[in-house]
Amino acid sequence: MTRKNQVMISIIISFLILSPIITTDWAFSDNAELEKNSITSNAFIEDLLPNPFFDSEPNVTINGTSGEFSSSYHASAGSSDVSYIEMDWTHVANTELDYRGQDPEGDIPDYNDFIYTYQDFEFSHEVIPSVAEIEFNYSVYLTGDFATGSQENNNLMYRIYVWVIDSSGNWYRIFESREDFYVEEYTPENLHLNYFNLIDIFGGMVEEGGVQEDPTDTVTLAIGLAPTYRFQIFTGNPWTFYDGSVSVRVSYADIYVIMDIPYDPLTAWQPTYNETYGTILGDVYPLYENASDEVIDECAGMKVDSDGYVYVTGNTRTPYVLSFQDIRYRNQFLLKYDPSLNRQWAVENDNGTQVRSMFIEDGYIYTTGYIYDVDTGRDLIITKWSSSGDRIWQKEWGGNHEQTGIAIGVQSNGTIYVICADFDFYEIGYDTTQILKFDNDGNFLWNRTSLYFWTLYDNTFGEMQIFDTFFEFTLNIGIPFGGRFYFNGTESYLTYGEVLVPDGEGGCYAAAWGGALGIPEYGTTVFLTHYRLGDDPPSYSSNDWRTNFTVSWPNGWRYALQPKAITLTPDDKIQLLLQHTWISYEFLLLTYDLEGNLLENRTIGYEHWPYYSAPIFMASGKSGLVYFAFTQYSLTIDSAD
């Protein structure tokens, strides 16, 4: 029997608009220097243990009849002291313990003689957590033959364990220590529960049809000390000659869970208008046998003009699998919508064209990208369009190698500037960035080779703003970054991870992240900075103001946040789009005044933005509307025997 898997990826473009909530009883404004914290609307975080710092003596169970295990409790004597439970195993040579035998797949120790401390906790939520983590601090004291260096491999004779025990009596081993050397200083452990742990531990307490598998909603967290099978069978049978003790102190233990819950409509915005653009193969090849199959439509830019009309550009291309049937089509498209996202028109460029950036100036739309020829490769193109969708002119620029326009901007006098990726797939080391200048009829004036390599072949999308003596840009090569280029040839960088928007006076507002993406113990902080006109290069030490935003949880975790887009509104507010990149993949829309005071923090697009693909484009329109455009992927897998 042969199994065939067919994977179809259909890509559509969605546009979302959020209308503002006029009044809200929790909008706020505060000092720009203060850290601003918030919990997202659909994540609930809870610490479950009732006595995490052992402020009272916890329960202890000694299993077996050897008499070698004991416990003691120490209560904190002050602020410089901690409470702890101590579990002791003192072995006397030739005292035989109750050995069960080794079970590599088992969850309980190899001996029936062991000790553990435990706390019960209640879990009443009818949902399996999306994430759970157990945290505890422990230290180990060793004497006699167990002391470090006293006997070869004596660290293998025992283990520290963490278990979770459900109300049905099932033990789930979450942790087993494997240290080469144990230390007397407290060691923190952070144990992330995997998917199967979550199902095993919490699944039995979630009701299905009014019935749950476990008899109660009580769960037990246990931390224990036990000898291992090596103590029984290693050379010389260590149990026959070892004299000494192992003591484990535990000063902190807790379990944190994160659960997805329905978003709060009071703190989350949903689209006022939502439109999708997508084409099918029949639009290009009407006689093709599978003419209803979707083709790939990707968003490459969005702008809003002074009248509130929305322009979106992107690329249509046939899937690569059709290339083997000599079905190849790729072209730029340009769309116009009214402020309510009613489409006014859609136009397509020539076959072989692809777009990477767009700009609106004086009622005209300018785009750049490349045109591909199977014999000559890629040449950069710039195209000028009317607001009615007419192509006024299209110019090519290129030579040897491959050229792609990845950012375009137009001065008020009509002069056009383009950032060009100049590269070669076959000549190793040939990757340059060119700065090109054209007049408003598309005639080439000059080019400069950049000192920096700003581009990533033809997969870079760019935004540009033009001033009298320089332009500022944001490029996205997976991680956004920004910079400044002076027309006299001088260049300067902002930092990686930044998105920026000009302030209209030669400076800019820029957002960047710092910290560790995907590491909750560290998380990230987003910094929003106003760079003044004349800062060269812009730096955090020479700016008008700087503020930060982070999200913290009760256990000290912080969200991993990444800036995605930034814009200025017509009423002089800064809007910053952030995405969570760990646990929750929601988007936040932050609104600041021009002094960096946070005015609102909203979760947005919770139900509408699954499977989005970077980059994401944001623009402000009239009447408080905020527009977003991006490519959305949907995946269907069909299997047949």
N, C-alpha and C positions, 0 to 999 in steps of 0.2 A: 504494500500500500504506500503510495507516494502522497505526501502532503505538500501542497503548493500554497504559499503565502503571497498574496498580492497586497501591496501597500499603496494606497492612493492618498496623496496629500493635496488637498484643495486649499487654495489660498484666496482669501477675500479681504477687502479693505473695509474697515468700519470707521465711521466718523461719529464722534460723540460730542454733544454739547451739554453743558451744565448751566442751568440758570441759577442765579444766586438766590439764597434765602434772605429775604429782606431784613427780617429781624430774627435774632437768636439770643436766647438768654445765657449762652455761654461763650459768645464771642468775647475776645479780650485783647487788651493792649498792655504791654508791660515794657520794662527796661530792656534795651537791646542786648545788654551784657549778660542777662540772666539765662540760664539753661532752661529750655522749654520742653516739658515732657508730656506725652500723651500715650494712651493705649488705643490701638486700632479698634474699630467698631466690631470686628467679628472674631476677635481672639480673646479668650478668657483664661487667665493664668491664676493658678491657685497652689499654695503650698499646703500639704495635706497632714503632716504629722502634728499632733497636738503639743509635743514637748521636744522641739528640735534641738534646743540648747541644754537639755537635761537639767532644767531648773528644779525638777523633782526627780526622785530616784525611779529609773525605768524598770520594767519587768526583766527578769533574767530566768532562763531555763537551763538546767544542767541535765544533760542526757547521759544515761548509763550509770553504772554502779562502782566505777573505779575509785571514787573519792579523790581524784587528782585535780578536779576542776572546782573553782570557787570564783566569787565576784565581790567587789567592794564599790561603794559609791563615794565620790568626793564632791561636796557642795562648794561652789565658788565662795571665796573669802573676801572678794572685793573686785574692783574694776580691773585690776591687773591679773586676776586669776580666772580660771574657767572651771565649770562643773564638768565631771566626766564619770563614766561608768568604766570600771576596770575588770577585765576577764582574765583569769589566771589559769595556767596549766603548769603544774609542778610535777615532774616525772621522777620517780625513783627507779633505778635500774632493776630489771627483772620483774617489774610490775606489769603484768600482761593485761592489755586493754581488750575490749570486745571488738574484734576485727570482723567487719562484714565482708570484706573483699573489694577489689577494685572494680569500679563500673565507670568507664570513660564517658559514657553518655548519661550517667546519673546526675541528679541535682543535689542529693544529700551526701554527706561525707563518707569516707571509706570505713570509718569507725563509728560504732554506735555511741562511743564516748566522745562528747563534744559539748560546747557551751555557746549560748547565744543570748543577746539582749534583743528585745522587740518592743514595738509600739503598734497598736491597732489604730486604724484610721477609717473614716467613713467616706464612701464615694457614692453620692446619690444622683450624680448626673447620668441621664440616659443617653450618653454618647461616649464613644471610645475616644480618648485623647488623641490629638494629632501628633503630639510630642510629649514625652515624659522624661524626666531626668532625676536620678537619685544622686544626692550630694552627701558626703560624710567626711569627717576628719578623724584620723586615727594615728596613734603612735605605738611603737613596739619596744618593749624592754626585754632583754635576753640575759640569762645567766647560765653558768656551767657549760655543759656540752652544747647548748643551743647558742651560746655567744658567738659572735662573728669571729671566724678563724679557729675556733676550738676544735671543730670536727669538719672533715671534708663534706661539702654539700649539705651542711646542716640546715641551710635555708629551705631545703626541699622537704623537711620532715613535718611541716605544718603549713596551714593556709588560713588566711582571713577570708571569710565569705560574706556575701550579701544575698539574701533571699527575699522574695515576695511570696507570701502564702495566702491563697484565696480562702473563702469561707467553706469551700468544698474540701479543704485539706490538701490541695495540690501545692507542692513546693516548686518554685521557679528560681533557679540559681542565676543571679544577675552578675555576680562578680566573684572572682577567685584570685587572690593575690599571687603574683609571680615575681617577687622582688629578688634581686641578687643580694641586696643588703637592706635590712630593715633598720629604720632610724628611730631615735627617741623623740625627734621633733614631730609635731603634728603634720601629717601629709594629707592634703585635700584630694579627694577623688570625685570626679564627675562622670556619672555613668549614664549614657544615653540609651534608652530602651529602644530596641528595634521594633519593626512592625509586628513580628511574631510575639515578642514580649507584650506588646500592647493588647493584642488579641487575647493571649492567654490570661493576662492579669485582669483586664477590664471587661473583656467581651462577655464573661459569664454574669455580669451585673447589669448589662443593658437588656432591657425588656424587649421581647419580640412577640407581638400579639398578646401583650399583657402578661407574659411569662418570662422569667429569667432563669438561667441555668444554675447559678449559685444560690444557696438558701438565703443569704443576707448580703447587704452592701458593705460589709466590714472586710477590710484587707489588713494584712500584717506585714510590716517591714521588719526584717530580722538581720542582725549583724553578728557573726559568730567566729569562733576559733576552734579548729579541729586538726588532729594529726592526719597525715596522708598515708597511703598504702606503702610508701617508701620506708616509713618508720617501722613497718612490719617485715619487709622482705629485702631491703638493701643488704649489702655485704656485711656479714657479722650480726645481722638482725639488731638494728640500733636500739630497739626497745629493751634489749637485754643488758646494755651497758651505759646508756645515756643517763646522766644525772643533771638536772637543771630545770629552768623554768622559762616559759613564754608568757608575757603579760601584754595585753592589748588594751589601750585606753581609747575610748571614743568620746569626743567632746561635742560633736554636732552631727545630726543626721536629719535629712528631710527629703521629701519627694515633691517635685514640681510637675504639674501637668498643664498642658495648653490645649484648649478645646475650641474648635470652630463652632460658633453660635451664629444665629441669624443676625445680620447687621442691624444696627439701630438706625431707623430712618431719620431720626433727629440729628445724627452726626454723620450720615453718609448721603452723598449726592448721587442721583441717578440721572441719566440723560433726559433732557427735554426732547431732543430729536436724535434719531439714530438711523443712519443710512449706510448701505453696503453697495459697493461696486464690484462686480465680477463678470467675467466673460466666459464663454464656452467655446469649444473647438470649432463648432459650426459657424461662429462669427468670422472665422478666418478660412476654414475649409468646409464649406457647406455640404459637400458631397462625401465627406469622410464618414465611414461606417459608424463611428462612435461620436457623431457630431455633438451630442449633448454632454460629452465629458467636459469637466472644467479644465481651464488652463490656469496658469500662474499669473496672478495680478499682484504687483508689489507696490506699496506706497513709497514715494521718494521725496515728497515735499508738500507743504501746505502753506498758503498765505491768505490773509484777509485784506481786501482793499479798503480804501477810505469810505466807500459806500456800504461796507459790511458784507460784500459778496465774498464767497469762499472759493479759492482755486486750489485744486489738488492735482499733482502730477505723479506719475508712476510708470511702471513698465509691465507690459504683457509679454509673456513668452510661453512657448509650448514646453511641456515637460521633456527632460532629457531623453526619456525612454523612447519618445517619438522620433528622435533624431536618427535612430536606426532604421526608420521607415521613410527617411528623407522628408519628414515633416518638420520643418524648422521655421519658426516665426518668432520674432521679437520686435517690439516697437514701443515707443513712448506714447503714453496717453496724457491728455490734459482735460480736466473736468472743471465746470463752473457750477456753483450752487448759490441759491439766494440765502439770506440769513437763516431761514428755516430749513435749510438743506433740501430744498426742492431743486433737482438738477435742471440747469438751464441748457447745457449742451455738453457734448463729449466729442473730442477730436483725437485722431491718432496721427502720429508721425510716420515716417517711412519705415519699411521693414529694415531691421538691422540697427535701429536707433535705441539707445537706452539713456535715461536721464538720471542725474545725481543731485541736482540743486536747482532752485528757482528763486526769482526775485521779481518784485513788482515795483515799477517806477513810472509815475506820470501816466497811469492808465494802461501801461503795457506790461506784458509778462515776458520775462527773459528766463530761459532754461539752458542748462549745459549738461553734457554727458559725453557720449561717443556714438559713432556709427561704425558698424562692424562689416567688414568684407572678408570673405573666406580666403581671399588671396593676399590682401594687403594688411589685414588685422584691423586695429582700432585707430580711428582718428577722432580727435576732439571736435565736438560741434557746439555752437551756440545758436540759439533760435530765439527770434523775437515774434511774439504773438500779440494780436489785438484782443481787446476785452470781449470781442464777439467770436473768438476762436479761430480767426484767420491767421495763417502763418505768413508773416510779412517777409521775413527772410531767414535763411539758415546758412551759416558759414562753417567751413571745416578748417581745422588747423592740425598739422601733423607732419610726420616725416618718417625716418627710420624708427623702429621700436613701436611701442604702444602708447597712445595718449588718451587720457580721459579727463574731462572737466569735472571737478568734484565740488566746487563752490563758485558762485557767481554773485556779483554785486554791481550796482549802477549808481554813479554819482548823479547829483541833481542836474549837472550839465550834459548828461547823456553818456559820459564815458563809461565803458564797461571793463571790469576787472574779473579775471578768472584764475582760480587755482587749478593747476593741471598736474595730474599724476603722469609722469613720464617713466616708463618701465619696459622691461623685456622679460618674457617668461623663460627665454632660453639663454640669455646672457647673464650669467651669475654676477651679481654686484651692481648691475645697472638699474638703479632706482633713484630718480631725482624728482624734485618738485619744482615746477615752473610757475612763475607769476606772469600772466599775459594781460596786455592792455589793447582794447579795441575801441574805435569810435562808434557812434550810435548807428552807423550803417553796417557795422560788422567788419570794417576794415582793420586789419592787424596793424598795430602801432609799434609795440615792443614786447620783449619778454625778458625776465630776469630768472636766473637759477637760484633757488632758495638755498640758504646755508643749512637749513634743517630738512630732514626727510619727514614731511608732514602727512604723507598719504600711504595707503595700503592698497596698491594696485588699483583696481577699479571698484573696490568694495567700500570705498569711503563716501559718506554723505556729508555735505557741508552747508553751513549758513554763513553769510557775510553781511557786514554793515559798512558802508563807505562814508568816510569823512574827508575833509579838505586835503589833509596831508598823509592819511593812513587809512587802512581798513582793519577792522577786527573780524575774527572768524571763530567759528566753532566747528570742529570736525568730529566725526564719529567713526572710530575704527574698532568698534566693540566697546571701548571705553571713551567717553567724550573728552576732548580737551580743547583749549582755546589759545589764541595768540594774537599778535598784532604785527602788521607789516607796513612800514613807512615807504612812501613812493620814492624816497631817495635811496632805497635798498636796505635800510636798517630793519632788522627783525627783532622781535622779542616774544617770549613765551609767557603764557599763564601756565598753570600746572596741569598735569594729567588729572582726569576725573572732573574737569570743570565744564559747566555750561554757562554761557554768558549772554547778556542782552545789553546793548548800548543804552546809556542814560540820556542820550540826545544832546549832550554837552561835551562829547569827546571822551568821557569816562565810560565805565560799564559796571553793571551788577553781575557778579560771578558767583556760582555755587560749586563747591567741591566737597568731597568726602575725605575723611581721615579715619584710620582705624583698621579693623580686620573684617572683611566681608565674610559672612558665614561662620564666624566664631563668636558664639553668644556671650562667652565670658568677657570679651573685649568689645565687640560690636563696632559701630561706626558713629561718627559725629559729622553732621553736614554743616559746613561753614558758608555763610552768605556774606560777601564782601562788596563794598562800594569802592572801586578804584577811581581816583580823581583824574581829571584831565592833566596830562603832563607826567604822570607816573611812568617812568621808562627805565627798566621794565616795571610793569605793575608788580607790587610785592605787598605782602601782609604787613610789612613795617612802614609802608607809606600809603595809607588808605584813609578814606574819610570815616568809615566805621566797619565793624565786623561783628557778626552775631553767629550763634550756633544753634543747632537743633538736634536733639537726640531723643530716643524713646527708651525708657528704663522699665524693667519689671521688678516685682517685689524681691526677687532673689538676686538682683544685680545684673541679670542679663540685659543686653541692649540689642535692639533691632539692628540688622545690617541694612543700612539705607544707602541708596545711590541716586544722585540727581539725574533726571532724565531730560528735562526741558525747563526753560524759564522764559517769561514774557512780561512786558509792561502793559497795563491796561490803559484805556483812554482816560480814566479818572485817576491816573498816577498811583497805581498800586503795583507791587511786584508779585507775580504768581509763580510759584516754584513747584514743579512736579517731581515727587520722589517715589521710588519703588522699594518695598521691602524685598530683600534677597535672601532671607532665611526665615523658615517657619511659615510666615505669611508672605504671599506675593502680591499683596494689595498695592494700590497706588494712593498716595496722599497728595492733596493739593493744599499748599500753604500760601496764605496771602499776607504780605508785609506792606507797611507803608514805606515811604522813601527814606525813612530814618532807620529802618531795620527792625521796627516793632512788629511782632507777630500779631496779626489781627484775627485770622481764622485758620483752622486746621481741619480738613475734611477728608474722610475716606471717599473715594470716587470709583465709579464704574465697576463695583464689586461683582455684579452678575453679567457684565457685558464684555469683560476684557480677558477671557481665558485664551491661552495659546498665542498671545501677541508676539510679534517679532520686532526687534529693534531695527532702526531707530523709531522713535515716536515723536510726532510733530505737534506742537501746541501753538495756538495763536488766540489773541483776544479780539473780540468783535464788539459790536455796539450793544447797548442795553444790558451790559453785564454778562454777555454770553462768552463762554470759553470753548474753543474748538480743539478737538484732538483728532489726529489721523494716524493710522498705523496699519500694518499688515497683520492679518489674523490667520493662523494656520488651523486647519481641522484635519484630523487624522482618522482614516477608516481602514481597518485591516480585515480583509475577507480571507478565510481559510477554507480550502476544499480538499477532501481526500481523493 
